[in-house]
Amino acid sequence: MRVRFHVVGIGGMGMSAIARLLLARGDDVSGSDQGSWPLAAALAADGVAVATSFDPANIEGADVVIRSSAYGDTNPEVAAARAKRIPAWKREDAWRHLATGKRVVAVAGTHGKSTTTALTWTALRAGGLDPSLMCGAVLRDLGTNAYAGGGDILVIEADEYDRAFLALEPEIALVTNVDHDHVDVFPTPFDYAEAFTSFAERIVPGGSLVASADDGGAARLAAKAARDAPGRTVATYGTADEATYRLVELVQGRNGVSFLLTGPFEPAVPVALRLAGAHNARNAAGALAAADACGVPASAAAQGFATFTGTERRLEELGTADGIIVVDDYAHHPAEIRASIEAVRARTSGRVVVLFQPHTPSRLRAFFDDFADALRTADVRVVAETFASARESPDERADARALASRAGGAYAADAAAAARVLAENARSGDLVLVLGAGDIRPAGERLLELLRDRATV
């Protein structure tokens, strides 16, 4: 029986992935969002009815309405669904529905989820499997963020926001790190860590936890699971001596990273990535450990990484103009800012110039000092006005201008102003790194235009 699903917030990464897999199952799918979104446009091209504004009329004929975490009961479509007694699912309800009958490989963690999810899916395919995919970023090789495979495995980016990942019962849970975030949902580090403990407890009997040995929170999670979760296998990965899957001979170059992976196999497996940064080497090691738990040998899985070009907005090079490289990255947490700055150092002999847009007032307030310290690891710093997001209202207490001052940088009111500031300060040989999970990417694109104009003059 065909079901008609209507997706509220269909332009977002998570909701568009849900819509794509529902469509592939043969269900009827419609959706709505405010304005025009590339992923929604791609779904429309494949036959999904997409509205560019919210209106109760959009849900007519729907059997189920699925809403993004950004939209609550005050959304006119969600309110209309409740008034009509149409089931109103959250995204985790849709995950549960799509995961039914699947062997779930769930990739969780504060940082690196999207890249690690993409690497895990790539590793399994290199081993001859055909898993489905739901990722929080567009895979450059695939051109989209979701894929309906013919096999019985679902690789899913298991987001912790709103505790959504607790809807899953994974066969394999891969945890990249546990670093306090989303303070609007998890007020304390303890609250945050407890959610990951609950996630690990949902691994099915006979399943596996794969966790980073290099991150304190993930390592503690692995130790707890080894002690308290009988019938589950626990493996760790990283550079730490005690890691089950250990990275050795890590080399960072202008074109990516390489390393040897040792583990419960012989000989060590050489791994080469076209991605920058030690953090991405760890992500790859985690993906190989998860693939091994699925029965795909690391030696076979690693071959898929040779041509893997990454995900959009993760250290994505936008272009070069007037001798200046411009790179866009999704980093929006102090730890991510540090990792991204460290990763691009190997790509330039000049300065690293950073533009950062804080993402949500609550995060900026909670980690203000740490943000300032992280930004100071760059040579030149610019801070754009905070992106509030649909789930938080602007808050004058979260002061991006104050962050710019504390970090010893300049302030820009918006992306256009930021591009002008960058153009005035960048010089040949520099690398400009545009950081943020909001709408700051156009600053990098505009900067390239200004630099090309400057070079012509």
N, C-alpha and C positions, 0 to 999 in steps of 0.2 A: 504494500500500500504506500503510495507516494504521500509524503508529508510536505506541507508548505511551511517553511521557516522564514521568518523575517528577522534580519539582523540589524540591531540598532547600534550605530557606530561602525558600519561596515568598512569604512576607509582605513581604520587602524590595523596595525600588524596582526594582533591576535584575532580580531574579529574577521578580518578578510581571510585568514587561514582557515578558520572554522567554516566560513561560507564556501570556500573552494572545496574542502573535503565533503561537505554536505552535497554540493552540486555533483561531485564525482560519484557519490553513492546513488544518484538518480533522484534525489529529492528536488522539489521546487524551492527556489531560494530568491528572496528579494531582500532589499536592505536600504538603509538611509544613513546619511551623515551630513554635517554642515559643510557645504562647499564641495569643491572638487578634490578628489584624492586619487593618486595614480593606481593604487591597488584596487580601489572601487571601480575605476574606469576599466581596468583589465577584466574584472569580473563582469562588468556590463557588456564588454565585447564578447564574452563567452555565454551571454544569454541571461544574466541576472538583471532583474529590474531594480535599478538604483536611483533613489531620490536624493536630491542635493539639499534637502531641508527636512526637518522633522514635522510631521503632520499626522494626526490620528487616522486620516484616510489611508495612509501608507500601509497600515496593518490589515486592511480589509481582506478577508479570505485566508488569513494566516492561521495555522494550527498551533504554532509555537512562536513566541517572540523571544529572541535572545539579545540581551543587552550587554554592552561593554561595562567594565567597572567604573568608567567615567560618567555613566548616566544612571541615575537612580529613579525613584518613583515619581519625581517631579517632571521627568521627561514626558512630553505630550504623548508619545507613542507607548511608552511603558505604562503611563497612567490609563490610556485607553485600553490597553490589553487587560489590565487588572479590572477595569470597569466591565469589560466584556467577558471576564472570566476565562480569558485565553492564557494558558500557561506562560509565565514570564520567567525564562531561564536566565541565570548568570552564565558567564563564559565557562565556569567550571562544570556546570550542568551539561553544557555542550561537549566539553572534553570527555566527561564520563560516558556520554552517549556514543561518541566517536571511538572511544577506547574499548567498547564492549566487544569481546571476542578477540582482542588483539593482545599480543605480547608487548607490553609497554616498556620502552626505554626512555626514562624521564631525566632530563638534564636540568639541574637546579643549581642555585648559587647566586651570590650577590653580583658578581662580575663574570663576564665571559660566557654567559649562557648561550647567546645566539651563535657565536663562532664555534663553540664546542658542540652545540646541537648539529650545526652544519657539518662539522668534521666527523661526528659520529655517524651521521647518515651517509656521508661520503665513504667512510671506512667500511660500513656494512655493504654498500653497493660494490666496492672494490672486491669484497669477498664473495660476490655472486648472489647476494640477497637483493630483494626488491621491496624495501620498507617504505611505508608512508612517512610523511614529514609534516610537522607543524613547527615553524621557526619564527622567532621574533625579529627577523631581518630577511631581506631579499638576498638569496644566494646569487652571486654574479653569474655562476655557471648555469644556473637553472632559470634565472630571469623572474623568479617569483619566490614566495616564502612558504609554499605548501605544495605537497605532491601526494597523489593517491597511488600507492604502490600495489602490486599484485600479491605481495606476501602478507604474512600474518603479524609483522612487526610494525609498531607505530613509534617513531622517534619524535618526541615532543619537548619543546622548551617549557619547562615547568616553572612558571612564574610564581613567586611567593606572595606577591601583592594581594591583599585581601584574603590571604591564606588559600588562594585558588588551588595550589598544588596538592592540597590535602584531599582533593576529589579523586586523585589518581591512586591506583594500586599497581605500582610498577614491578616488573620482573627485575629490571635493572634500574637503580637510581644512581646517577652520577652527580656528585656535588663538588663544584669547583672551589667554593669558598663560602664562609659564613661570616659576613662583615656587616655590622648593624646598618640598616637602611630602612626607608619607608617609615619614618617616625610617626606619620599620621596613623599608621596601623599598628606599629610595634614601638611603643614609647621607650622601651629600654632594651639594651643588648640581650638581657635575659629573655624577654618576650620573643625576640627575634630568633635566638638560638633554640628556644623551646619549639617553635614552629618547625624548624628543620628536624628536630628530634622526632616530632610527630610524623613528619614526612617519611623519615627513614623507617619508622615503625609500620608504615603502610606497605613496605616491600612484601611481596607474596612469599609464602614459605618456599624455600628452595631458590629464592632469588638472590640478588647480589647488590651490595652497596659498594660503589667505587668513589673514593674521596681523595682530595688532595692532601698529601702529607706535608706540603709546604705552607699551608694555611692553618693557623692555630684553631680556628673554629671548625674547619672541616676535619682536621686531625682528631679533635676531641669528639666530634660526632662519630668518626670511625671507631675510636676506642670504646665509646659507649655502646655502639651497635655490636661490636665484637663480644662485649661482656653481657649485653642484655637481650640480644636478638638471636636466640638459638634457631638453627635451621636455615640461616642466611649466611652467605659468604661475604666477607669483607676484604676489600683490596684497596691499597693506596697507591698513589703515583706522585712523582715530583723529583726534586733533586736531593731530598733528604736521604740519608744513608739507610733509613729503615723502610723506605718506600718499596712496595711490592714490585711496581714498575718504575724503574729509576732512569732519569735522564742523566747521561754523562757526555762529556766532550761537546758541550753546547757552544755553538759558534754563531754570532750575530754578524750579518753583513748587510750591504746596501740592498741586496735583492731578496733577503729573507733570513731564515734561521735553519740550522741543521743540528742534529744530535744523534747519539746512539741511545737506544732504549734497551735496557736489560730487564729481565723478568723471569717468569717461570717457563723459560724456553731457552734454547741454545741454537745458534749463536745470537749475540746482540743484534738488534734490527736497526739499520741506518734509516733515518727519517730526514727528509728535506721538505721545507715549507716555503712557499712564496709569500709568507706573511712575516711581518716584523715583530720583534719583541720576545723576550724570555717568557712573558705571560702566554703568548700564543704557542710556544713550545710546550708549556705545561698543558694548555688546552688540548693540543694534539696527543700528548701522552695519555690524558684522561680518555679521549675518544678511542685510542687504541686499546686501552684497558677494558673499556665497555664493549668494544667489538670482540675482544678475546672472550669476555663473559658470554657473548652471544654465539660463540663457536667459530668466529672468524679469526684465524691466526694473525698476529700483529704484522708478520712479514708480508702477508697478502694485503691487509688493510692499509698499510703504509704506502703502498704503490698508488693508491688513489689520491694521495696528497700532492704528488708531483705536479699535477695540473690544477689543483684547487686554487681558485683565485680569490676566495674569501667572500665576505658578505658586505652589502652596502652599508655605508656610514660607519665602518670599522676600519680606521686607518686607510680610508679610501682616497687615493690621489685624485684630486680634481683637475690638476693641470700644472703647467709651468709657464711663467711669463716673466720676461725681464730678468731671467736668472734666478727666479724665486719659485720654489715648489710650494703648492698649496694642498694641504691634506685635511680631509673632513673626518671627524671621529665622534662617536656617540657618548664618550666619557662624560659622566655627570656626578661622579662620586670622587672624593679626594684620592682614594686608592687607584681609581681608574685614570685620573689625571696624571698621577705619578708614573703609572705604567706606560701610558701613551707617550709622554714626554721622553721617558727612557728609551722607548722603542724607536722613536724617530731620530735619536741622536746619531745612530749608525748610518742614517740616510743623507746626512749633510755634514759638510765641513764648516758651515757657517753657523749662525745663531738659530735657536729655536724660538720663534715668536708665537705666542699663544693668545687666541681669542677664546674666552670662556663665557658661556651663557648659563647661569645657575638654573636648575630645573626644579621648580616648586619652592615656594617660600619656606615650607616646613623643613625641607632638607637643608636649605641655606642657613636657617637659624640654628639647626642642630649641629652642623659641622663647620660653622663659620671659620673658626681658627684653623682647622685642618685644611679647609679650602685655601686659605691664604698661604699656609706653609707649602701646600702642593703646587700652587701657582708660582711660587718663588723659585721652583726648580727650573723654570723656563728663563730665557735671557731677557725677553720683552713680554709684557703682560697687558692685555686689554680685557676688560669685563663688560659685557653687555647686560642690559636690564633683564631681570629675572623672568623666566617663562613660567607662568602660573599653572598651566595645564587645565584641562576641562574638569579635573576633580578637585581643584583648589582655587579659591578666590585670591586675587592679589592681596598682598599684605605689606604695608609700608614698613613694618618692623624688619622685614627681610630686605636689607638694603644692599643692592648690588654696587651702588656707588661707594659705600663704606668698604666693601670687599676689595674693590679696585684700589682704594687708598691703603688698606692694610697690606695688600700684596705688592704695593709699590708700582702700580700700573695706572693705565688710563681707563676712563669710563666712557661707554657709548650707549646712547639711549635706545638704539635699535640696530638692525642688521646693516642698513644703509650707512649709518653713521660709523659703525664699526669698520666697514670696508674702507671708508675714507681714512680713518685713523691708521689702519694697517698699511694702506698705500703710502701714507706719509712717513711711516717708520721703517718699513721693510726695505732691505737693500739686497743687491745681487749676492747670491750664495746662501741666503737665509731659507729656512723652511718655516712656513706659516701653518700652524696647527689650529683648526677650528673645532672647538670642543663644546658639546652640549646635546641633550636629548630633545630639545625643543625645535624652534623654527630658525635656527641660526645658520644653517647650511647656505642659504642665499648670500650671506656675507662673504663666504669664500668664493662663490661664483662671481659676485660683483667685484671682488678684489682682483680677480683675474682680468676682468674687463678693464679696470683702471690701470693695472700694470701693463696691459697690452697697449693702451692709449699712451701711457708714459714712455714705453719703449719706442713707439712710433715717433713721438715728438723728439 
